[in-house]
Amino acid sequence: MATALAKGLIRTGVCRVPDITASDVSPEQLEHFEKATRTNVCESNADVVQQSDVVILAVKPNHVSEVLESIREVFHAQLLISIAAGVTLVKLEGGLPSGSRVVRVMPNTPALVGCGAAAFALGGSAGPKDAHVAETILNAVGISFHVPESQLDAVTGLSGSGPAYIYHVIDALAMAGAELGIDEKMALQLAAQTVQGAARMVLETGKSPQELIDMVTSPGGTTVEGMAVLIEKEIHTGLIAAVKAAARKSAELGRK
């Protein structure tokens, strides 16, 4: 995700290559980042912070405390943007000097291809300028929304985990096509393109999903027949339940 953000910032002109510096405890990961972005790298988190105005914390949740400890003494006027899943603003602020400006973000993996969907919440000391910075960074790899922190668990269940649900749908569509005699690779491309096209129709036409369903559906036609099966199998209800289950799990992880 760090690589995706850096490449997006460079591609959209938000940052120049020399403006970005990264560190990582893994030499292999650091080398991968350097090759993918051509930016500056170093081994010390503290060195990164000292030469930065904005610090993006892109580590696993279980590493957050040790990283914050490593930068606490050199963290002064910087803005911290965390994409560590489930780590609350209170925990982030508690690991930094009092009054530190913090933004918590819930991104998703399609940011890797410039189609991310993210939401962010501001800490107590962060203001409108910080919100603008976070929005600019996230919009470089997709779209973003400013929300209260209380909504980030729901965002996690919806767009954070959502790509996996859609991959499941694509896999099922492609499998059905293959079982009906279509070449497997072709079936997968048809399924993925169909999902991409349907999503763009929602985003670009301004029509509701139900309106778009009605546009495709004719009485006594093939789509009606297929939709009847989806209703019978309660696919709609199952997806709603999946989002709620993931949101509950996110809340549980945040309390640990």
Secondary structure, DSSP 8 states (H G I E B T S, - for coil): -HHHHHHHHHHTTSS-GGG-EEE-S-HHHHHHHHHHH--EEES-HHHHHHT-SEEEE-S-GGGHHHHHHHHGGG-SS-EEEE--TT--HHHHHHTS-TT-EEEEEE--GGGGGT-EEEEEEE-TT--HHHHHHHHHHHHTTEEEEE--GGGHHHHIIIIITHHHHHHHHHHHHHHHHHHTT--HHHHHHHHHHHHHHHHHHHHHH---HHHHHHHH--TTSHHHHHHHHHHHTTHHHHHHHHHHHHHHHHHHHHH-
